[in-house]
Amino acid sequence: MPTRTPEEIRASIEANRKELGTSIERLRNEVAVVTDWRAHLVAHQKQVVIGAAVAGFVIVGLLFLLHGAAWLAWSVLPVGSSGVFWGFFVVAGLLFLLGGIAGYLAARFLREGSPPTPDMAIGEAHKIKKILRFKRKGR
């Protein structure tokens, strides 16, 4: 096996350091572009406005649906005309119950899931590892 001089080793280390720095800088730039949500909003203004309008109509529609459900619950309950508020309490109780079940299920699913892996960073690390092995075998 041919031996390398200290100068060759230093040059190889410096070249690998520069290549690693370039890869890290490229990765930082890609992460910055992907996580810049303001640019995505500016690029898709029409879709954002339409989505906000749809969300507003859906929220108001759900509000009226719950309001109607409260009046329906009051009409079904055996309370007098002065106990209108009981229908709203029943609907609120059902919403709290559904929220508790949803929270329990979400916590259970989160515990079962695996933590996310930074795929791009792992890929870059594998590339750097291959480059370092190739250069070490090549010299």
C-alpha positions, 0 to 999 in steps of 0.5 A: 500500500503506497504511503502518502506524505503529510502534505498529501494528507493535509491537502486531502483533508482540506479538499474534503473540508471544502466539499463538506462546507459546500454540501452543508451550505447547499443543504442550508439554502435548500432548507431555507427555501423549503421553510420560507412560508411567506414566499409560498403565500405570496406565490399562491395568493389567489389560492390562499384567499379562496382557502380562507373564504372556504374556511370562513364559510365552513366555520360559520356553517358549523356554528349554525349546525351546532346552534340548530343541534342545541335547539333540537336537543332542547325540543327533545329534552323533557324541560319546560320552555324556560329551560332552553339553555339545557339544549346548549349544555347538551351540545357543549357536553357532546363536543367536550366528549368528542374533543376528549376522545379525539385528544386521546386517540391523537396521543395514542397515535403519536406514541405509536408513530416513529420519530421523523428522520431528516432524509435529506441530511442523511442522504448528504451524509451518505454521499460525504461518506462515500466521497471520503472512502473513495478518496482514501482508497484512491490515494 
